[in-house]
Amino acid sequence: MIRSAPTADPTLDAVFHALADPTRRAILARLTAGEASVTDLAQPFAISQPAISKHLKVLENAGLIDRAVDRRRRPARLNATRLSAAVEWLITFRAHWDTRLDTLDDLLVELQSNPAERDPDD
């Protein structure tokens, strides 16, 4: 079955753009443990706090984190709701790959059960 080309989804594009960078993925992983300040988030990286702030802005624009004002700090916290859209999009390909892998499994079983039928010139 041939599917029509999907329409552009700016939300999904922003999520995948944010997830494309390993630093941003590491920041999200850190935020699974709870909210953190820019200083806390910058600590494990060899980059400046302004660079971390730029990464946080990308994550915030994608809706993957929330930032609140807490006195003079702006702690970041994970907002995994938008990740569900990316997961749903990826799941649409699962049936395709399951079918392809099942076909490959069947072929391997056939080749292993009938070694005499294989062409020796292959």
C-alpha positions in Angstrom: 0.0 0.0 0.0 1.4 3.4 -1.0 0.8 6.2 1.4 0.4 9.7 0.3 3.1 12.1 1.4 2.4 13.4 5.0 1.6 17.0 5.4 4.2 19.2 7.1 3.8 19.3 10.9 5.7 22.2 12.4 5.4 20.9 15.9 6.8 17.5 14.9 9.6 19.2 12.9 10.5 21.3 15.9 10.6 18.2 18.2 12.9 16.2 15.8 15.1 19.3 15.3 15.5 19.6 19.0 16.2 15.9 19.4 18.8 15.9 16.6 21.5 17.4 18.9 23.2 15.2 21.4 23.6 18.0 23.9 19.9 18.7 23.9 19.2 15.0 24.3 21.5 14.9 27.3 19.8 18.0 28.8 16.4 16.2 28.4 17.8 13.1 30.0 19.1 15.2 32.9 15.7 16.8 33.3 14.0 13.4 33.8 15.5 13.6 37.3 13.8 17.0 38.0 14.1 20.7 37.3 17.5 22.3 37.0 19.0 25.7 36.6 21.1 26.7 33.6 24.2 26.4 35.9 23.2 22.9 36.8 22.6 21.9 33.2 25.9 23.5 32.0 28.1 21.7 34.5 28.7 18.4 32.7 29.4 20.1 29.4 32.5 21.9 28.1 30.4 24.8 26.8 29.3 28.1 28.2 26.1 29.0 30.0 25.0 31.1 27.1 25.4 28.1 24.8 23.3 26.0 27.2 20.7 28.8 27.2 20.5 28.6 23.4 20.0 24.9 23.6 17.3 25.4 26.2 15.6 28.0 23.9 15.4 25.3 21.2 14.0 22.8 23.6 11.5 25.4 24.9 10.4 26.4 21.4 9.8 22.7 20.6 7.6 22.4 23.8 9.9 19.8 25.3 10.7 21.9 28.4 9.0 24.5 30.4 10.8 27.4 32.1 9.4 29.2 35.1 10.6 32.3 36.9 11.6 31.4 40.4 12.9 34.6 42.0 16.1 35.3 40.0 16.4 31.8 38.5 14.6 30.3 35.5 14.6 26.6 36.2 13.9 24.2 33.3 11.6 21.2 33.7 10.8 18.4 31.3 7.5 18.5 29.4 7.3 15.1 27.7 3.9 15.7 26.2 5.3 16.7 22.8 7.5 13.6 22.7 4.3 11.6 22.3 3.8 13.1 18.9 7.2 12.0 17.8 6.6 8.5 19.2 3.3 8.2 17.4 4.9 9.3 14.1 7.7 6.7 14.6 5.2 3.9 15.4 3.6 4.4 12.0 6.8 2.7 10.5 6.8 -0.2 13.0 4.4 -2.3 11.0 6.5 -1.8 7.9 9.7 -2.9 9.6 8.0 -5.8 11.4 6.8 -7.1 8.0 10.2 -6.7 6.5 12.0 -8.4 9.4 9.4 -11.3 9.3 10.1 -11.8 5.6 13.9 -11.9 6.3 13.3 -14.4 9.2 11.3 -16.6 6.9 14.1 -16.5 4.2 16.8 -17.4 6.8 14.8 -20.3 8.1 14.2 -21.5 4.5 17.9 -21.2 3.7 19.0 -23.0 6.9 16.5 -25.9 6.4 17.3 -26.5 2.8 21.1 -26.1 2.4 21.3 -28.7 -0.4 18.9 -26.6 -2.6 21.3 -23.6 -2.6 23.2 -22.9 -5.8 26.9 -23.6 -5.1 27.9 -20.8 -7.5 26.3 -18.2 -5.2 
